[in-house]
Structure formats: C-alpha cells, structure tokens
Amino acid sequence: MAQSFWDAAASLISVTEGHPFLVSMVKGTLKPENFKYYTIQDSLYLSDFADCLKLLGDKMAGLNDEHSISLHRFAVAAEEDEKTLHRNFFKRTHAPHGLAVLLPCFWVYMHVGKCMLKLRDDLGDSVERPPEFDAWIDMYAGDDFESMVKDYIAIVDDATIGADAETRKRMEEHFIMSCKLEHLFWDQASDLMRWPEFG
C-alpha cells in the first residue's frame, strides 16, 4: 500500500522537513526573489502535473469511475486552487506507476506544510513573514488539502491491491525518485538555479 512507499522514503522526507528553503520561509528570512523563482517554476510544473492527473483519470475511466472522477477533480484543483495561490501573492503509462509518480507532490507537500505550520506555531509572534509565506503554509497544512491527499492515497492503495511484487517495487522506486525531485525543486529555488550558458 502507499504507506510502504512513504516508509521507504522516510529518511529523504525527514531531510526535506528541514530544507533551508522551507525553514527560511517560516522564519521570514527567505529572500523574495527566491520565493518568486519558486512560484514561477511551480506554476509551470502544476500545468503538467494537472495534465498527468487528467491522463490518469482518463485511464481509470471504466476501471473505477469514482477514482476517475476524483483524479479529474484533483487536476482542476491543481490548475485552479494551487495556481491561484501563486497568482494571488506519457507514452501510455501503467496507471499504478503514474499514480505513484504523482503521490509525493500531494503527500510531501502536505507533510512539510504541517511541519512548517508547527515550526511557525513554535516561533509564535517572534518572526515577521510576508503574507505569501503564511498563505503557502496555510494552504498545504490545511484541512482541504489534507482531505484531497487522503483521497489520492486511497486511490494509490486501491491501485496496489492485486498488483504483483514487481509492480509494487517499481511504484516504490517512482515514489522515491519523485521525493528526490521535490527536494531538489526547493534546492533550485534556494540557489536561483539558471540554465548554464553554452557556447
């Protein structure tokens, strides 16, 4: 089930909890240009993420119409809700593999959102942050996002029922790679990474 993927990536997720980009956002020391870089990159990413969710929803149609509807709803949320947050401040893939690939974008964001919320609560009023930072924390630590994440986890769990050991192994590998990419995404924003100049 999905929990086994999370457990396999636990050490990476633990490191991500304390990522300097996320912690500096809570502490109010993140430079505005780093947050701007991140939100631009994330906005671009979310368009493709929503397309992947739609594709998975299409592939689930007829197999599990309830999951298909949920995946399309998640796509709308990625396009509208998450991209609105930013604006305001496959060759045929085996569906279980695709579900595992996208799972960290839901689960890791909820998890670090809750970690950052706890850190913010621990810091109390001693720190001033731009309102955009608090809006980010509130969204990903919020009940609405958690409800969506739990629904997505349930879809992944259903997809693993009856899956053979090789499929589950590949799903775990995809999940861990996506966790690494999520972590590297914050590295890029911390460093304001640019494409190298060639020639």
GIWOLIN-V92269 format. One record per residue. N is the residue number from 1. RES is the residue in one small letter. D_FIRST is the distance of its C-alpha to the first C-alpha in Angstrom with 2 decimals. Layout:
N/RES/D_FIRST  N/RES/D_FIRST
This chain:
1/m/0.00  2/a/3.80  3/q/5.49  4/s/5.75  5/f/7.38  6/w/9.42  7/d/10.44  8/a/11.55  9/a/13.60  10/a/14.92  11/s/18.42  12/l/18.81  13/i/17.70  14/s/20.13  15/v/22.86  16/t/22.18  17/e/22.71  18/g/26.28  19/h/26.96  20/p/30.73  21/f/30.49  22/l/28.38  23/v/30.43  24/s/33.68  25/m/32.74  26/v/32.42  27/k/35.58  28/g/37.46  29/t/38.45  30/l/36.51  31/k/39.16  32/p/39.29  33/e/39.40  34/n/36.06  35/f/34.45  36/k/36.24  37/y/35.00  38/y/31.39  39/t/31.70  40/i/33.44  41/q/30.80  42/d/27.95  43/s/29.86  44/l/30.14  45/y/26.46  46/l/25.48  47/s/27.54  48/d/25.55  49/f/22.22  50/a/23.39  51/d/24.47  52/c/21.07  53/l/19.54  54/k/22.41  55/l/21.91  56/l/18.27  57/g/19.57  58/d/22.32  59/k/20.11  60/m/18.11  61/a/21.52  62/g/22.25  63/l/18.72  64/n/17.54  65/d/20.40  66/e/18.89  67/h/16.15  68/s/19.04  69/i/21.15  70/s/18.63  71/l/18.19  72/h/21.98  73/r/22.34  74/f/20.25  75/a/22.60  76/v/25.57  77/a/24.41  78/a/23.99  79/e/27.42  80/e/29.22  81/d/27.87  82/e/26.79  83/k/29.70  84/t/32.04  85/l/31.17  86/h/32.44  87/r/35.43  88/n/36.50  89/f/37.07  90/f/23.73  91/k/25.04  92/r/22.75  93/t/19.25  94/h/16.55  95/a/14.75  96/p/11.09  97/h/12.75  98/g/14.69  99/l/12.01  100/a/10.44  101/v/14.12  102/l/14.93  103/l/12.11  104/p/14.15  105/c/17.19  106/f/15.82  107/w/13.94  108/v/16.43  109/y/19.35  110/m/18.45  111/h/17.95  112/v/21.19  113/g/22.94  114/k/22.45  115/c/23.56  116/m/26.57  117/l/27.34  118/k/27.53  119/l/29.73  120/r/31.86  121/d/32.31  122/d/33.24  123/l/35.78  124/g/37.23  125/d/40.23  126/s/41.28  127/v/39.81  128/e/40.75  129/r/38.26  130/p/38.80  131/p/37.42  132/e/35.09  133/f/33.17  134/d/32.77  135/a/31.79  136/w/28.94  137/i/27.73  138/d/28.19  139/m/26.26  140/y/23.08  141/a/23.25  142/g/24.19  143/d/22.81  144/d/22.85  145/f/20.69  146/e/18.22  147/s/18.10  148/m/17.44  149/v/14.63  150/k/12.91  151/d/13.62  152/y/12.20  153/i/8.83  154/a/9.01  155/i/10.05  156/v/7.30  157/d/4.86  158/d/8.00  159/a/8.55  160/t/5.95  161/i/7.58  162/g/10.44  163/a/9.84  164/d/11.84  165/a/11.44  166/e/13.50  167/t/11.55  168/r/8.30  169/k/11.02  170/r/12.74  171/m/9.98  172/e/9.73  173/e/13.53  174/h/13.90  175/f/12.01  176/i/14.26  177/m/17.27  178/s/16.93  179/c/16.78  180/k/19.94  181/l/21.54  182/e/21.03  183/h/22.75  184/l/25.45  185/f/26.05  186/w/27.37  187/d/29.31  188/q/31.01  189/a/31.98  190/s/33.25  191/d/35.40  192/l/36.34  193/m/35.50  194/r/37.75  195/w/37.94  196/p/40.42  197/e/43.85  198/f/44.72  199/g/48.33
